[in-house]
């Protein structure tokens, strides 16, 4: 039996996707654009060939995310969706062997970056009385992946931030949810050792990696009007691996 892709109408919506020029981010951009959204990419490196509006943004810098929001609101007058996707895996080594600066950098991008983006965007969404925030976390934030303590800790922080902010905004029309994928086939995995990646595959009952399109499809649903009573929720995307 062939399953049909859900259809959404995001015309007149403005979607910000952090780290949108590659991997999961690029797939999310394509899916939202397919549904009619005006997609804006926040990335450290802009892509002149991209079909999407590009803003050079360092999400590790709160002033930078503030400036990006002000510029975008002046241009479009609205921000409907924020997809916090930008990530940095870093090394896979025992905790006591981490370079301290790298451990800090992993947390800076994966956790503080989500905080900065949300902090900058939420006032406009709250004022508009509508909005969707989707945080791309990781199953590592639930399980704590060995030799990835910084990444695991940062993603656990994203899950807690999602729950907290979802409760704060529950009556404002702004919904905040997170996706916790298991291993997904992207270039990010190239930062990890092959043995580390194979361990993640072996843990999946489906014995495969997820696809960027599967993450994008769940992101689209979370941005849609079909998602109306879910906020502060964590959606597993793990091929059956997640147990809680």
LOTIFI-890649 format. One record per residue: z, x, y of N, C-alpha, C in turn; residue in three letters. Coordinates in nm, 4 decimals. Each point is the difference from the previous one (the first is absolute). Example, Ala and Ser with C-alpha at 12.3 -4.5 7.8 and 13.67 -1.06 7.14 Angstrom:
% LOTIFI-890649
       nc3       nc1       nc2      cac3      cac1      cac2       cc3       cc1       cc2   aa
    0.7800    1.3190   -0.5690    0.0000   -0.0890    0.1190    0.0000    0.0900    0.1200  ALA
   -0.0720   -0.0350    0.1050    0.0060    0.0820    0.1190    0.0730   -0.0770    0.1090  SER
END
This chain:
% LOTIFI-890649
       nc3       nc1       nc2      cac3      cac1      cac2       cc3       cc1       cc2   aa
    0.0000    0.0844   -0.1199    0.0000   -0.0844    0.1199    0.0000    0.0877    0.1246  UNK
   -0.0910   -0.0294    0.0907   -0.0068    0.0750    0.1259    0.0886   -0.0679    0.1043  UNK
    0.0760    0.0811    0.0706    0.0879   -0.0535    0.1025   -0.0628    0.0215    0.1371  UNK
    0.0095   -0.1027    0.0841   -0.0641    0.0051    0.1303    0.0987    0.0488    0.1060  UNK
   -0.0482    0.0828    0.0890    0.0824    0.0513    0.1091    0.0341   -0.1119    0.0962  UNK
    0.1254   -0.0030    0.0454    0.0406   -0.0998    0.0985   -0.0735    0.0234    0.1317  UNK
   -0.0194   -0.1079    0.0742   -0.0699    0.0084    0.1281    0.0977   -0.0291    0.1141  UNK
   -0.0046    0.0809    0.1040    0.0858   -0.0179    0.1163   -0.0855   -0.0005    0.1267  UNK
    0.0528   -0.0629    0.1034   -0.0690   -0.0024    0.1289    0.0907    0.0652    0.1035  UNK
   -0.0292    0.1258    0.0325    0.0805    0.0752    0.0964   -0.0733    0.0185    0.1328  UNK
   -0.0986   -0.0841    0.0259   -0.0715    0.0102    0.1267    0.0984   -0.0169    0.1166  UNK
   -0.0222    0.0746    0.1058    0.0838    0.0006    0.1207    0.1335    0.0707   -0.0203  UNK
    0.0224    0.0581   -0.1177    0.1237    0.0738   -0.0258   -0.0224    0.1493    0.0211  UNK
    0.1027    0.0657    0.0548   -0.0032    0.1451    0.0194    0.0961    0.0639   -0.1000  UNK
   -0.0526    0.0911   -0.0801    0.0796    0.0644   -0.1047    0.0090    0.1495    0.0249  UNK
    0.1215    0.0522    0.0063    0.0235    0.1434    0.0107    0.0321    0.0538   -0.1385  UNK
   -0.0729    0.1019   -0.0428    0.0234    0.0638   -0.1297    0.0276    0.1475    0.0241  UNK
    0.1210    0.0450   -0.0320    0.0305    0.1418    0.0172   -0.0565    0.0778   -0.1189  UNK
   -0.0487    0.1206    0.0276   -0.0615    0.0788   -0.1059   -0.1195   -0.0703   -0.0603  UNK
   -0.0806   -0.0634    0.0863   -0.1069   -0.0869   -0.0481   -0.1328    0.0663   -0.0291  UNK
   -0.0071    0.1317    0.0093   -0.1287    0.0668   -0.0186   -0.0227    0.0563   -0.1397  UNK
    0.0874   -0.0322   -0.0928   -0.0201    0.0500   -0.1358    0.0862   -0.0741   -0.0998  UNK
   -0.0384    0.0071   -0.1265    0.0810   -0.0524   -0.1091    0.0337   -0.1473    0.0134  UNK
    0.1272   -0.0320   -0.0195    0.0463   -0.1383    0.0070   -0.0286   -0.0596    0.1371  UNK
    0.0237    0.0777    0.1054   -0.0212   -0.0498    0.1352   -0.1425   -0.0442    0.0241  UNK
   -0.0961    0.0788   -0.0460   -0.1407   -0.0351    0.0179   -0.0342   -0.1280   -0.0750  UNK
    0.0569   -0.0173   -0.1188   -0.0251   -0.1216   -0.0772    0.0602   -0.1222    0.0691  UNK
    0.1179    0.0163    0.0584    0.0627   -0.1102    0.0729   -0.0841   -0.0361    0.1222  UNK
   -0.0464    0.1012    0.0731   -0.0862   -0.0261    0.1159   -0.1228   -0.0789   -0.0404  UNK
   -0.0645    0.0421   -0.1076   -0.1221   -0.0662   -0.0449    0.0268   -0.1449   -0.0396  UNK
    0.1123   -0.0225   -0.0677    0.0311   -0.1375   -0.0456    0.0301   -0.0917    0.1179  UNK
    0.0770    0.0486    0.0972    0.0324   -0.0830    0.1165   -0.1247   -0.0250    0.0842  UNK
   -0.0829    0.1029    0.0141   -0.1244   -0.0156    0.0760   -0.0944   -0.0976   -0.0689  UNK
   -0.0028    0.0048   -0.1326   -0.0831   -0.0928   -0.0766    0.0373   -0.1451    0.0316  UNK
    0.1290   -0.0221    0.0244    0.0478   -0.1350    0.0324   -0.0110   -0.0324    0.1487  UNK
   -0.0553    0.0931    0.0785   -0.0279   -0.0288    0.1400    0.0941    0.0605    0.1009  UNK
    0.1008    0.0770   -0.0455    0.0970    0.0573    0.0933   -0.0636    0.1113    0.0829  UNK
    0.0504    0.0162    0.1228   -0.0337    0.1156    0.0829    0.0984    0.1097   -0.0381  UNK
   -0.0488    0.1022   -0.0690    0.0859    0.1029   -0.0582    0.0114    0.1198    0.0941  UNK
    0.1235    0.0458    0.0174    0.0283    0.1176    0.0817    0.0740    0.1009   -0.0871  UNK
   -0.0528    0.1217   -0.0067    0.0601    0.1046   -0.0814    0.0861    0.0908    0.0861  UNK
    0.1242    0.0188   -0.0450    0.0869    0.1025    0.0590    0.0032    0.1162   -0.0968  UNK
   -0.0475    0.1156    0.0437   -0.0034    0.1160   -0.0876    0.0104    0.1255    0.0846  UNK
    0.0501    0.1066   -0.0611    0.0057    0.1283    0.0696   -0.1395    0.0540    0.0277  UNK
   -0.0918   -0.0319   -0.0897   -0.1365    0.0503    0.0127   -0.0957   -0.1183    0.0102  UNK
   -0.0648   -0.0159    0.1133   -0.0933   -0.1096    0.0181   -0.1314    0.0307   -0.0704  UNK
   -0.0706   -0.1051   -0.0369   -0.1264    0.0116   -0.0725   -0.1102   -0.0631    0.0842  UNK
   -0.0855    0.0840    0.0540   -0.1062   -0.0480    0.0885   -0.1008   -0.0874   -0.0734  UNK
   -0.0063    0.0096   -0.1318   -0.0959   -0.0790   -0.0773    0.0583   -0.1331   -0.0469  UNK
    0.1279   -0.0225    0.0269    0.0661   -0.1214   -0.0472   -0.0503   -0.1229    0.0751  UNK
   -0.0117   -0.1134   -0.0688   -0.0389   -0.1242    0.0679    0.1150   -0.0663    0.0746  UNK
    0.1201    0.0588   -0.0106    0.1197   -0.0612    0.0575    0.0438    0.0718    0.1272  UNK
    0.0670   -0.0733    0.0851    0.0575    0.0583    0.1214    0.0989    0.1074   -0.0403  UNK
   -0.0090    0.1176    0.0598    0.0844    0.1136   -0.0348    0.0970    0.0313    0.1141  UNK
    0.1273    0.0163   -0.0329    0.0988    0.0513    0.0940    0.0680    0.1200   -0.0653  UNK
   -0.0031    0.1133    0.0677    0.0676    0.1175   -0.0539    0.1500   -0.0166    0.0225  UNK
    0.0734   -0.0181   -0.1074    0.1426   -0.0306    0.0096    0.0779    0.0849   -0.0996  UNK
    0.1050    0.0650    0.0477    0.0966    0.0685   -0.0857    0.1172   -0.0947   -0.0178  UNK
    0.0089   -0.0640   -0.1169    0.1064   -0.0989   -0.0199    0.1376    0.0647   -0.0049  UNK
    0.0043    0.1312   -0.0114    0.1279    0.0700    0.0048    0.0568    0.0124    0.1395  UNK
   -0.0775   -0.0441    0.0997    0.0374    0.0102    0.1413    0.0101   -0.1407    0.0586  UNK
    0.1214   -0.0441    0.0320    0.0213   -0.1366    0.0494   -0.0745   -0.0262    0.1302  UNK
   -0.0063    0.0998    0.0878   -0.0723   -0.0176    0.1262   -0.1487   -0.0220   -0.0249  UNK
   -0.0523    0.0645   -0.1040   -0.1418   -0.0131   -0.0339   -0.0312   -0.1408   -0.0499  UNK
    0.0847   -0.0567   -0.0835   -0.0241   -0.1371   -0.0473    0.0158   -0.0998    0.1136  UNK
    0.0945    0.0240    0.0905    0.0138   -0.0862    0.1182   -0.1281    0.0007    0.0831  UNK
   -0.0526    0.1190    0.0258   -0.1217    0.0126    0.0809   -0.1177   -0.0705   -0.0669  UNK
   -0.0095    0.0133   -0.1315   -0.1106   -0.0627   -0.0729    0.0066   -0.1516    0.0096  UNK
    0.1199   -0.0556   -0.0097    0.0162   -0.1452    0.0108   -0.0364   -0.0479    0.1394  UNK
    0.0479    0.0697    0.1016   -0.0305   -0.0403    0.1376   -0.1500    0.0012    0.0258  UNK
   -0.0689    0.1040   -0.0482   -0.1443    0.0097    0.0191   -0.0729   -0.1105   -0.0756  UNK
    0.0446   -0.0290   -0.1212   -0.0670   -0.1015   -0.0808    0.0219   -0.1399    0.0566  UNK
    0.1208   -0.0286    0.0453    0.0274   -0.1312    0.0596   -0.0792   -0.0198    0.1292  UNK
   -0.0174    0.1069    0.0756   -0.0801   -0.0102    0.1227   -0.1448   -0.0329   -0.0324  UNK
   -0.0452    0.0457   -0.1173   -0.1394   -0.0211   -0.0405   -0.0205   -0.1339   -0.0700  UNK
    0.0918   -0.0365   -0.0887   -0.0204   -0.1179   -0.0849    0.0942   -0.1163    0.0314  UNK
    0.1157    0.0318    0.0591    0.0964   -0.1049    0.0324    0.0835   -0.0469   -0.1167  UNK
   -0.0190    0.0596   -0.1175    0.0741   -0.0489   -0.1169    0.0000    0.1046   -0.1112  UNK
    0.1022   -0.0056   -0.0827    0.0045    0.0740   -0.1263    0.0565   -0.0976   -0.1027  UNK
   -0.0813   -0.0368   -0.0965    0.0405   -0.1010   -0.0978    0.0567    0.0602   -0.1272  UNK
   -0.0593    0.1110   -0.0451    0.0432    0.0628   -0.1256    0.0297    0.1478    0.0247  UNK
    0.1073    0.0478   -0.0614    0.0300    0.1427   -0.0040    0.0162    0.0393   -0.1450  UNK
   -0.0875    0.0888   -0.0463    0.0103    0.0505   -0.1362    0.0453    0.1454    0.0085  UNK
    0.1244    0.0258   -0.0387    0.0545    0.1358    0.0021   -0.0354    0.0687   -0.1311  UNK
   -0.1099    0.0739    0.0049   -0.0535    0.0609   -0.1207    0.0069    0.1521    0.0004  UNK
    0.0019    0.0632    0.1168   -0.0054    0.1465    0.0071    0.1124    0.0618   -0.0830  UNK
   -0.0359    0.1012   -0.0779    0.0998    0.0620   -0.0857   -0.0266    0.1477   -0.0230  UNK
    0.1029    0.0677   -0.0450   -0.0089    0.1434   -0.0298    0.0906    0.0276   -0.1184  UNK
   -0.0587    0.0424   -0.1128    0.0776    0.0194   -0.1221    0.0748    0.1320    0.0000  UNK
   -0.0643    0.1064    0.0460    0.0630    0.1312   -0.0009    0.0102    0.0585   -0.1396  UNK
    0.0813    0.1003   -0.0140    0.0133    0.0722   -0.1269    0.0787   -0.0807   -0.1022  UNK
   -0.0229    0.0313   -0.1272    0.0819   -0.0573   -0.1070    0.0791    0.1135   -0.0630  UNK
    0.1227    0.0151    0.0496    0.0879    0.1086   -0.0448    0.1429   -0.0527   -0.0061  UNK
    0.0887    0.0677   -0.0742    0.1404   -0.0402   -0.0008    0.0583    0.0008    0.1415  UNK
    0.0976   -0.0862    0.0223    0.0575   -0.0167    0.1339    0.0446    0.1324    0.0610  UNK
    0.0658    0.0850   -0.0785    0.0545    0.1240    0.0549   -0.1067    0.1052    0.0267  UNK
   -0.1252   -0.0307   -0.0391   -0.1088    0.0938    0.0271   -0.0894   -0.0439    0.1158  UNK
    0.0300   -0.1169    0.0577   -0.0806   -0.0479    0.1131    0.0164    0.0895    0.1218  UNK
   -0.1105    0.0245    0.0674    0.0066    0.0561    0.1339    0.0591   -0.1073    0.0904  UNK
    0.1019    0.0337    0.0767    0.0712   -0.0994    0.0809   -0.0941   -0.0669    0.1000  UNK
   -0.0851    0.0771    0.0618   -0.0926   -0.0570    0.0986   -0.0963   -0.0998   -0.0654  UNK
   -0.0430    0.0297   -0.1223   -0.0905   -0.0937   -0.0675    0.0723   -0.1285   -0.0383  UNK
    0.1236    0.0115   -0.0489    0.0791   -0.1191   -0.0342    0.0109   -0.0899    0.1226  UNK
    0.0303    0.0607    0.1143    0.0105   -0.0769    0.1251   -0.1338   -0.0636    0.0372  UNK
   -0.1097    0.0741   -0.0188   -0.1326   -0.0517    0.0347   -0.0364   -0.1209   -0.0854  UNK
    0.0329    0.0042   -0.1285   -0.0286   -0.1124   -0.0895    0.0726   -0.1253    0.0465  UNK
    0.1267    0.0160    0.0364    0.0768   -0.1147    0.0499   -0.0517   -0.0445    0.1366  UNK
   -0.0392    0.0963    0.0828   -0.0516   -0.0308    0.1339   -0.1225   -0.0910   -0.0070  UNK
   -0.0919    0.0318   -0.0890   -0.1234   -0.0790   -0.0106    0.0253   -0.1325   -0.0712  UNK
    0.0641    0.0067   -0.1160    0.0084   -0.1177   -0.0865    0.1038   -0.1029    0.0427  UNK
    0.1069    0.0430    0.0632    0.1033   -0.0949    0.0418    0.0054   -0.0164    0.1519  UNK
    0.0170    0.1103    0.0720    0.0084   -0.0113    0.1454   -0.1319   -0.0512    0.0585  UNK
   -0.1122    0.0336   -0.0638   -0.1276   -0.0511    0.0474   -0.0070   -0.1510   -0.0065  UNK
    0.0539   -0.0587   -0.1066    0.0041   -0.1466   -0.0119    0.0911   -0.0585    0.1076  UNK
    0.1144    0.0628    0.0201    0.0915   -0.0452    0.1057   -0.0674    0.0031    0.1365  UNK
   -0.0660    0.1110    0.0324   -0.0632    0.0121    0.1317   -0.1081   -0.1057    0.0202  UNK
   -0.0847   -0.0198   -0.1012   -0.1076   -0.0976    0.0129    0.0557   -0.1410    0.0157  UNK
    0.0986   -0.0348   -0.0815    0.0605   -0.1332    0.0107    0.0679   -0.0184    0.1352  UNK
    0.0734    0.0993    0.0419    0.0716   -0.0082    0.1275   -0.0961   -0.0241    0.1157  UNK
   -0.1179    0.0608   -0.0057   -0.0967   -0.0144    0.1084   -0.0725   -0.1345   -0.0036  UNK
   -0.0266   -0.0498   -0.1208   -0.0822   -0.1202   -0.0145    0.0808   -0.1291    0.0042  UNK
    0.1217    0.0009   -0.0518    0.0789   -0.1228   -0.0139    0.0160   -0.0787    0.1302  UNK
    0.0267    0.0622    0.1145    0.0169   -0.0815    0.1215   -0.1204   -0.0887    0.0311  UNK
   -0.1202    0.0513   -0.0192   -0.1204   -0.0799    0.0263   -0.0127   -0.1132   -0.1005  UNK
    0.0311    0.0260   -0.1265   -0.0064   -0.1055   -0.1014    0.1055   -0.1062    0.0255  UNK
    0.1207    0.0445    0.0334    0.1076   -0.0956    0.0277   -0.0364   -0.0887    0.1189  UNK
   -0.0557    0.0601    0.1035   -0.0400   -0.0770    0.1187   -0.1099   -0.1000   -0.0324  UNK
   -0.0895    0.0366   -0.0911   -0.1103   -0.0885   -0.0378    0.0447   -0.1089   -0.0975  UNK
    0.1134    0.0216   -0.0647    0.0499   -0.0979   -0.0969   -0.0763    0.0024   -0.1306  UNK
   -0.0639    0.1128   -0.0291   -0.0755    0.0107   -0.1250   -0.0215    0.1481   -0.0325  UNK
   -0.0271    0.0280   -0.1264   -0.0319    0.1370   -0.0392    0.0323    0.0246   -0.1455  UNK
   -0.0644    0.1009   -0.0531    0.0254    0.0432   -0.1374    0.0139    0.1519   -0.0007  UNK
    0.1079    0.0494   -0.0608    0.0193    0.1431   -0.0200    0.0050    0.0248   -0.1495  UNK
   -0.0849    0.0909   -0.0454   -0.0051    0.0362   -0.1418    0.0267    0.1501   -0.0104  UNK
    0.1075    0.0350   -0.0670    0.0368    0.1405   -0.0173   -0.0398    0.0462   -0.1400  UNK
   -0.0848    0.1024   -0.0066   -0.0398    0.0545   -0.1301    0.1058    0.1011   -0.0424  UNK
    0.0848   -0.0406   -0.0917    0.1079    0.0859   -0.0485   -0.0445    0.0653   -0.1308  UNK
    0.0871    0.0033   -0.0990   -0.0334    0.0618   -0.1279    0.1070   -0.0362   -0.1012  UNK
   -0.0417   -0.0061   -0.1255    0.0974   -0.0207   -0.1060    0.1010    0.1147   -0.0049  UNK
   -0.0393    0.1154    0.0536    0.0928    0.1131    0.0074    0.1239   -0.0354    0.0811  UNK
   -0.0144   -0.0913    0.0954    0.1134   -0.0432    0.0806    0.0994   -0.0833   -0.0776  UNK
   -0.0438   -0.0592   -0.1111    0.0904   -0.0752   -0.0867    0.0586    0.0885   -0.1095  UNK
   -0.0854    0.0824   -0.0595    0.0415    0.0740   -0.1197    0.0576    0.1375    0.0306  UNK
   -0.0457    0.0616    0.1099    0.0380    0.1377    0.0265   -0.0742    0.0933   -0.0932  UNK
   -0.1168    0.0471    0.0433   -0.0836    0.0842   -0.0851    0.0542    0.1429   -0.0037  UNK
    0.0203    0.0565   -0.1201    0.0484    0.1387   -0.0083   -0.0962    0.0962    0.0704  UNK
    0.0552    0.0983    0.0662   -0.0773    0.1017    0.0722   -0.0776   -0.0564    0.1182  UNK
    0.0400   -0.1168    0.0447   -0.0592   -0.0598    0.1204    0.1113   -0.0690    0.0784  UNK
    0.1085    0.0724    0.0215    0.1183   -0.0620    0.0611   -0.0249   -0.0445    0.1425  UNK
   -0.0744    0.0782    0.0766   -0.0254   -0.0374    0.1400   -0.0860   -0.1248    0.0075  UNK
   -0.1075   -0.0025   -0.0773   -0.0898   -0.1156   -0.0010    0.0731   -0.1237   -0.0514  UNK
    0.0775    0.0149   -0.1070    0.0745   -0.1121   -0.0561    0.1007   -0.0548    0.1006  UNK
    0.0725    0.0907    0.0653    0.1005   -0.0421    0.0978   -0.0644   -0.0700    0.1187  UNK
   -0.1128    0.0537    0.0464   -0.0681   -0.0609    0.1140   -0.0504   -0.1391   -0.0349  UNK
   -0.0591   -0.0159   -0.1173   -0.0536   -0.1301   -0.0388    0.1118   -0.1000   -0.0287  UNK
    0.1136    0.0471   -0.0499    0.1152   -0.0886   -0.0155    0.0450   -0.0508    0.1365  UNK
   -0.0059    0.0896    0.0990    0.0326   -0.0407    0.1361   -0.0958   -0.1053    0.0523  UNK
   -0.1286    0.0116   -0.0331   -0.0985   -0.0996    0.0424    0.0314   -0.1365   -0.0613  UNK
    0.0420   -0.0012   -0.1258    0.0349   -0.1270   -0.0641    0.1181   -0.0652    0.0711  UNK
    0.1019    0.0773    0.0313    0.1169   -0.0551    0.0691   -0.0349   -0.0435    0.1419  UNK
   -0.0829    0.0800    0.0686   -0.0445   -0.0374    0.1347   -0.0743   -0.1330   -0.0044  UNK
   -0.0845   -0.0178   -0.1000   -0.0762   -0.1244   -0.0150    0.0930   -0.1196   -0.0145  UNK
    0.1001    0.0140   -0.0847    0.0945   -0.1096   -0.0212    0.0782   -0.0311    0.1275  UNK
    0.0419    0.1039    0.0689    0.0768   -0.0181    0.1228   -0.0836   -0.0651    0.1095  UNK
   -0.1191    0.0545    0.0251   -0.0842   -0.0535    0.1068   -0.0499   -0.1403   -0.0337  UNK
   -0.0262   -0.0240   -0.1277   -0.0407   -0.1346   -0.0399    0.1047   -0.1040    0.0359  UNK
    0.1273    0.0345   -0.0218    0.1082   -0.0921    0.0359    0.0109   -0.0160    0.1520  UNK
   -0.0159    0.1099    0.0720    0.0099   -0.0060    0.1469   -0.1049   -0.0930    0.0605  UNK
   -0.1188   -0.0001   -0.0590   -0.1127   -0.0736    0.0587   -0.0300   -0.1310   -0.0720  UNK
    0.0889   -0.0414   -0.0896   -0.0288   -0.1133   -0.0879   -0.0324   -0.1291    0.0737  UNK
    0.0518   -0.0182    0.1198   -0.0229   -0.1243    0.0735   -0.0954    0.0173    0.1173  UNK
   -0.0725    0.1107    0.0020   -0.0872    0.0283    0.1139   -0.1476   -0.0275   -0.0274  UNK
   -0.0352   -0.0281   -0.1263   -0.1399   -0.0123   -0.0355   -0.0608    0.1309   -0.0466  UNK
    0.0800    0.1062   -0.0004   -0.0458    0.1314   -0.0452    0.0585    0.0270   -0.1386  UNK
   -0.0874    0.0235   -0.0976    0.0432    0.0262   -0.1369   -0.0163    0.1485   -0.0313  UNK
    0.0994    0.0556   -0.0684    0.0019    0.1432   -0.0310    0.0195    0.0173   -0.1493  UNK
   -0.0984    0.0591   -0.0672    0.0088    0.0196   -0.1435   -0.0493    0.1396   -0.0370  UNK
    0.0301    0.0419   -0.1217   -0.0413    0.1324   -0.0458   -0.0654   -0.0099   -0.1361  UNK
   -0.0885    0.0939   -0.0255   -0.0614    0.0151   -0.1313    0.0503    0.1311   -0.0593  UNK
    0.0406   -0.0052   -0.1268    0.0498    0.1199   -0.0689   -0.0938    0.0321   -0.1157  UNK
   -0.1070    0.0761    0.0282   -0.0922    0.0346   -0.1086    0.0566    0.1104   -0.0882  UNK
   -0.0412   -0.0021   -0.1253    0.0135    0.1183   -0.0832   -0.1147    0.0938    0.0390  UNK
   -0.0317    0.0959   -0.0817   -0.1028    0.0976    0.0354   -0.1350   -0.0681    0.0213  UNK
   -0.0633    0.0319    0.1120   -0.1306   -0.0542    0.0353   -0.0978    0.1162    0.0128  UNK
   -0.1210   -0.0202   -0.0462   -0.1000    0.1065    0.0003   -0.0491    0.0275    0.1421  UNK
    0.0573    0.1014    0.0634   -0.0398    0.0419    0.1342    0.0082    0.1519    0.0086  UNK
   -0.0492    0.0550    0.1098    0.0088    0.1444    0.0213    0.1443    0.0450    0.0188  UNK
    0.0903   -0.0932    0.0331    0.1414    0.0346    0.0152    0.0551    0.0597   -0.1289  UNK
   -0.0523   -0.0451   -0.1134    0.0477    0.0514   -0.1285   -0.0349    0.1472   -0.0189  UNK
   -0.0980    0.0473    0.0751   -0.0385    0.1400   -0.0099    0.1092    0.0927    0.0538  UNK
    0.0923   -0.0556    0.0782    0.1131    0.0781    0.0488    0.1060    0.0183   -0.1081  UNK
   -0.0141   -0.0746   -0.1105    0.0975    0.0053   -0.1082   -0.0590    0.0760   -0.1184  UNK
    0.0856    0.0516   -0.0854   -0.0479    0.0715   -0.1180   -0.0605   -0.0987   -0.0991  UNK
   -0.1012    0.0432   -0.0778   -0.0589   -0.0887   -0.1018    0.1035   -0.0543   -0.0978  UNK
    0.0954    0.0820   -0.0361    0.1033   -0.0448   -0.0940    0.0835   -0.1118    0.0609  UNK
    0.0283    0.0107    0.1293    0.0775   -0.1031    0.0695   -0.0772   -0.1311    0.0013  UNK
   -0.1298    0.0067    0.0273   -0.0839   -0.1206    0.0032   -0.0094   -0.0619   -0.1391  UNK
   -0.0182    0.0818   -0.1024   -0.0108   -0.0512   -0.1363    0.1289   -0.0693   -0.0427  UNK
    0.1128    0.0519    0.0435    0.1279   -0.0647   -0.0310    0.0044   -0.1413    0.0556  UNK
   -0.0517   -0.0177    0.1211   -0.0017   -0.1332    0.0615   -0.0932   -0.0944   -0.0751  UNK
   -0.1137    0.0508   -0.0452   -0.0934   -0.0830   -0.0769    0.0646   -0.0426   -0.1319  UNK
    0.0656    0.0918   -0.0654    0.0606   -0.0273   -0.1301    0.1087   -0.1068    0.0094  UNK
    0.0616   -0.0136    0.1157    0.1062   -0.0997    0.0167   -0.0541   -0.1416    0.0167  UNK
   -0.1302   -0.0133    0.0268   -0.0576   -0.1318    0.0253   -0.0371   -0.0696   -0.1303  UNK
    0.0463   -0.1237   -0.0222   -0.0432   -0.0742   -0.1183   -0.1515   -0.0174   -0.0076  UNK
   -0.0677    0.0002    0.1152   -0.1459   -0.0100    0.0003   -0.0673    0.1357   -0.0184  UNK
    0.0783    0.1067    0.0038   -0.0486    0.1369   -0.0230   -0.1199    0.0348    0.0876  UNK
    0.0126   -0.0322    0.1266   -0.1044    0.0381    0.0956    0.0598    0.0088    0.1390  UNK
   -0.0749    0.0626    0.0889    0.0357    0.0007    0.1405   -0.0426   -0.1319    0.0641  UNK
    0.0670   -0.0382    0.1061   -0.0467   -0.1130    0.0785   -0.1201    0.0415    0.0833  UNK
   -0.0671   -0.0979    0.0584   -0.1153    0.0287    0.0857    0.0337   -0.0341    0.1443  UNK
   -0.0702    0.0647    0.0910    0.0230   -0.0274    0.1419   -0.0371   -0.1436    0.0328  UNK
   -0.0993   -0.0535   -0.0713   -0.0407   -0.1389    0.0240    0.1103   -0.0988   -0.0376  UNK
    0.0772    0.0336   -0.1023    0.1101   -0.0885   -0.0400    0.1099   -0.0022    0.1063  UNK
    0.0275    0.1149    0.0601    0.0971    0.0032    0.1097   -0.0534   -0.0779    0.1202  UNK
   -0.1282    0.0171    0.0291   -0.0603   -0.0691    0.1144    0.0025   -0.1509   -0.0184  UNK
   -0.0225   -0.0462   -0.1212   -0.0018   -0.1444   -0.0259    0.1377   -0.0616    0.0218  UNK
    0.1043    0.0695   -0.0465    0.1349   -0.0519    0.0225    0.0360    0.0048    0.1483  UNK
   -0.0459    0.1028    0.0698    0.0248    0.0096    0.1439   -0.0634   -0.1171    0.0734  UNK
   -0.1226   -0.0364   -0.0402   -0.0691   -0.1114    0.0645    0.0765   -0.1302   -0.0199  UNK
    0.0509   -0.0217   -0.1207    0.0770   -0.1221   -0.0234    0.1257   -0.0034    0.0875  UNK
    0.0665    0.1140    0.0121    0.1219    0.0050    0.0804   -0.0282   -0.0230    0.1488  UNK
   -0.1225    0.0264    0.0430   -0.0383   -0.0262    0.1389   -0.0456   -0.1435    0.0213  UNK
   -0.0262   -0.0699   -0.1056   -0.0648   -0.1308    0.0104    0.0991   -0.1138    0.0219  UNK
   -0.0562   -0.1154    0.0328    0.0812   -0.1200    0.0139    0.0544   -0.0491   -0.1322  UNK
   -0.0561    0.0483   -0.1114    0.0525   -0.0378   -0.1312    0.1384    0.0577   -0.0239  UNK
    0.0317    0.1089    0.0696    0.1342    0.0580   -0.0051    0.0799   -0.0603    0.1148  UNK
    0.0907   -0.0907   -0.0326    0.0717   -0.0724    0.1057    0.1512   -0.0020   -0.0177  UNK
    0.0490    0.0229   -0.1226    0.1441   -0.0090   -0.0249    0.0526    0.1282   -0.0624  UNK
   -0.0760    0.1068    0.0170    0.0414    0.1312   -0.0502    0.0207    0.0935    0.1179  UNK
    0.1211    0.0478    0.0157    0.0267    0.1047    0.0981    0.1160    0.0844   -0.0489  UNK
   -0.0019    0.1274    0.0344    0.1000    0.0915   -0.0526   -0.0136    0.0188   -0.1496  UNK
   -0.1198   -0.0254   -0.0527   -0.0218    0.0049   -0.1447   -0.0756    0.1263   -0.0391  UNK
    0.0206    0.0424   -0.1245   -0.0672    0.1171   -0.0547   -0.0896   -0.0468   -0.1146  UNK
   -0.1286    0.0289    0.0107   -0.0965   -0.0419   -0.1016   -0.0420    0.1217   -0.0822  UNK
    0.0360   -0.0028   -0.1290   -0.0367    0.1098   -0.0889   -0.1492   -0.0069   -0.0325  UNK
   -0.0592    0.1181   -0.0135   -0.1394    0.0114   -0.0410   -0.0047    0.1181   -0.0958  UNK
    0.0423   -0.0268   -0.1231    0.0330    0.1117   -0.0895   -0.0586   -0.0087   -0.1394  UNK
   -0.0852   -0.0991   -0.0276   -0.0531   -0.0117   -0.1357    0.1063   -0.0310   -0.1037  UNK
    0.1088   -0.0639    0.0445    0.1076   -0.0376   -0.0921    0.1128    0.1003   -0.0078  UNK
   -0.0085    0.1089    0.0749    0.1028    0.1044   -0.0109    0.1325   -0.0410    0.0645  UNK
   -0.0075   -0.0691    0.1145    0.1227   -0.0358    0.0719    0.0859   -0.0940   -0.0830  UNK
    0.1298    0.0238   -0.0006    0.0916   -0.0821   -0.0794    0.0996   -0.0780    0.0851  UNK
   -0.0003    0.0236    0.1321    0.0880   -0.0791    0.0870   -0.0559   -0.0004    0.1389  UNK
END
